[in-house]
Every structure is written in C-alpha cells, then in structure tokens.
Amino acid sequence: MGESKKWVDFAAKHLCPGVGRISDFVFARGSGSRLFTPEGKAILDFTAGIGVTNTGHCHPTVVEAVRQQAGTITHAQVNLGLNEPLLKLTERLLGFVPQSLSRFFFWNSGAEAVEAAVKVARMHTRRPGVVSFQGGYHGRTFMTMSMTSSKHVYSAGFGPLMSNTYTAPFPYCHRCPSRTLPTCDIEQGCCGLAADQFDDFFKQNVAPQDVAAIVIEPLQGEGGFVLPPKSFMEKVRSFCSQHGIVFVVDEVQSGFGRTGSMFCIDGHFNVEPDILVSAKGLASGYPLSMIVSKPEFMEGMTPGSMGGTYAGNAVSCAAALATLDVFEQENVLGNVHER
C-alpha cells in the first residue's frame, strides 16, 4: 500500500467527514504553483490554495522571513502588549489601503475578520441589522454562515441561524432577465434592474435605520466570480452614506493582487469602504486576517471588546511583510496586468 493510500484511509477513519475535499491527493510539499504527493507526483494547483498562495507555495523570501521570526519571538499576545512585526505590518499596509482607512485590527481567518467588522459596525451605530448579498460567501462561523448564501450546505442542520441578518439581491448581469448581454452597458443606463431591486429590498425587508452594516464582496468568489456593475457599487455606497450604515467591503479572497490591483475596490470601482476586510493572500498561507476602517468607526470601542489568543501572531505578520516584499521586488501586480 502506497503512502498516500495509507493516509487517505487513515483520514477516512479519524478526520471529521464534514470537511469537504475535491480530491484524495495527499500533499507532502509545495513549490511555486505545484503541490507534490509523498510519492513525488506533481499537481498543478490552479486553486492557489483557494486564493491564498498569491506568491506561490513556499516562496523563498516568505520562508526565510518565517524562519527568522520563529527564532526571535513566535507568540506575542496582543492583549499583553505590542509586537514589532504587527506594528511594522500596520505601517506598511497604510501605503496600500485606501487613504481614508487608517485603523487596523488583525485576526486569524477571513470569517473572524468579517465578524470583527460587524462588531465594529454594531458598536458604532448601535443598530442590529446586517445586510449581505445573494450568492455571497463570508465564512462558516455562526454569524458569517448566517450571512452566506453561496451554498446551503454551509448552514444546513446548524439552525437556528443568527437573527437580524438579511440577504439582498446581487446583480448577476449574465443572468439578467432583460437578456441584453453582451450589448448591455448598465453604466450608460441601459438597465436599472439591479438598482430597482436594491431599493425594493429595503422597502420590503428591513428599515435602513435598523441596519448597522451592508457587507459586500466587490467580486463574488463562491458566487461565480461575479463582478457587479460600477453603478451598483456606487449606489450601495451612496445608500450607506445617506442612512448612516457602515459600508463593509469583504476582500478576503479578492484582495492582495487577485484581480490585478492590490484590492478589487481600488482597481475596478470608484468608491471607498468604511471598513475593508481581507485575509487569504495577505500572508502567503499563514493564518492572518485584517480589517481596516476609517478612524471614527473604531475610536469609540471599549478596551477588551476586541482581541484573541492568536490575533496578529508575530510569525504570521512576518510572513505578511515578506509577502509585500515579494509583491514589490517581483512586480507581481505588473505581471498580473501583462497576463
């Protein structure tokens, strides 16, 4: 019996069957865009670790940064004090995020970061409601799976889900009932269906004054890599400003070069979020996520209301700093544009 077959049989007996896998490959190592089985079989990773390894598997610059940090300090708990890699990463990221955003909080996963953004929005507005969009994916914690509608399997059997969460229609131009693609140009006013549906949603489902946050992916991932029209994003931004709702942009998957710009919201839309959420590509495979907000949204937070055992882990922050080095030294964004 081969090494891979042995481990596949072991996993079937001892690992939680609730974890879905698209293959029975066993990964022993990775390099660049390839993964390797214990037997040495090379597998081209078209998923990039599901949107994570934007610098490739085991990039030498990232590996060396992690090695050095692991020999310096591995765990500097954020509620005990400040750790140097986290501070340096914060300083560095200020040069990449929209200029109006300047307050950071670091967590471990995308779902945790989305929840952190909701906490900030609720504390700032003192409102309960959270609106997300049809086809969106935000995570598998209780709050984020209540906001997720890309697949029902994520929440089936786990009810009741969180209250005060609402799902609004998301514009999917290739499935538009008006059937005007490919000639449709919603930016020129050819079709106002998405805007009308958005207005109707709030007339029929929840009052704007009860909503703390609208959370949107600027490019839906699990929903089918759906990019909404620019005019729709502008409408949502304007609606949030009009009604005092926190505009949260979830770039857990689309951030850090995945769409050709550092963040999708910068490269494709002329709007600024109140809170930006990202993770995945931030640290090249090490567990790290972030939210960054306009300063006024975090300044009223109570000390102790945010934090976590592994939040802003020093090794993960070192990996993120090295990831940004790779982006700059190897002109990653320029390469994406060329291709």
C-alpha positions, 0 to 999 in steps of 0.5 A: 500500500502506497503512502498516500493510500495509507493516509487517505484511509487513515483520514477516512477513519479519524478526520471529521467527514464534514470537511469537504475535499475535491480530491484524495491527493495527499500533499507532502510539499509545495513549490511555486504553483505545484503541490507534490504527493509523498510519492513525488507526483506533481499537481498543478494547483490552479486553486492557489490554495483557494486564493491564498498562495498569491506568491506561490507555495513556499516562496523563498523570501516568505520562508526565510522571513518565517524562519527568522521570526520563529527564532526571535519571538513566535507568540506575542499576545496582543492583549499583553502588549505590542509586537514589532512585526504587527506594528511594522505590518500596520505601517506598511499596509497604510501605503496600500489601503485606501487613504481614508482607512487608517485603523487596523485590527488583525485576526486569524481567518477571513470569517473572524475578520468579517465578524470583527467588522460587524462588531465594529459596525454594531458598536458604532451605530448601535443598530442590529441589522446586517445586510449581505448579498445573494450568492455571497460567501463570508465564512462558516462561523455562526454569524458569517454562515448566517450571512452566506448564501453561496451554498446551503450546505454551509448552514444546513442542520446548524439552525437556528441561524443568527437573527437580524441578518438579511440577504439582498439581491446581487446583480448577476448581469449574465443572468439578467432577465432583460437578456441584453448581454453582451450589448448591455452597458448598465453604466450608460443606463441601459438597465436599472434592474439591479438598482430597482431591486436594491431599493425594493429590498429595503422597502420590503425587508428591513428599515435602513435605520435598523441596519448597522452594516451592508457587507459586500464582496466587490467580486463574488468568489463562491458566487461565480466570480461575479463582478457587479456593475460600477453603478451598483457599487456606487449606489450601495455606497451612496445608500450607506452614506445617506442612512448612516450604515457602515459600508463593509467591503469583504476582500478576503479572497479578492484582495492582495493582487487577485484581480490585478490591483492590490484590492478589487475596490481600488482597481475596478470601482470608484468608491471607498469602504468604511471598513475593508476586510481581507485575509487569504493572500495577505500572508502567503498561507499563514493564518492572518486576517485584517480589517481596516476602517476609517478612524471614527468607526473604531475610536469609540470601542471599549478596551477588551471588546476586541482581541484573541489568543492568536490575533496578529501572531508575530510569525504570521505578520512576518510572513505578511511583510515578506509577502509585500516584499515579494509583491514589490521586488517581483512586480507581481501586480505588473505581471498580473496586468501583462497576463 
